[in-house]
């Protein structure tokens, strides 16, 4: 039987090894194609352990972690993540950033993705006065050679959850794709939703 738990404080550090393993496994698939390393992931994920208001939403089947989703105030994120908002005149203190959602394939389509969003939004409202939630998704060309036949992006799911794609908010992150010898820079586009009722910023001309 699956369960959902919101982990904060010291409990975040306890789930980092499971989250690191999930990221390496799930993100190998398109569109991320991430050739990950668990030791690196554990170091990277310390960003959530250091943030006083971060949360990791954990899905378990019995005792086994089968999915996780992260969030933290954007002010605790990297400069690369904050940059598009600063450029567009949005104070990062107004934004709660939603990081990855990773879920074992066998458990998809059972409502856990919805639960991840609901839990993160509830946490953001409980620990902050942020006006907006935001997350980023990688942009891959339609003709990318690794795109699986019949691949459907999650745009419709995100839209149904109330998020708006913002092509005027783009950042770049680097990682090593499967089959690559070195890291390369990839563009990611942000999706935003109002948490407070404040209107989303107008689209840049």
ABEGO torsion letter per residue (X at the ends): XBBBBBBBEAAAAAAAAAAAAAAAAAAABOAAGBBBBAAAAAAAAAAAAABAABBBBBBBBEABBABBBBBBBAAABBAAAAAAAAAAGBBAAABBBBBBBBBBAAABGAGAAAAAAAAAAAAAAAABABABBBBBBBBBBAABAABBBGBBBAAAAAAAAGBBBBAABBBBBBBBBBGBABBBBBBBBBBBBBAAGBBBBBBBX
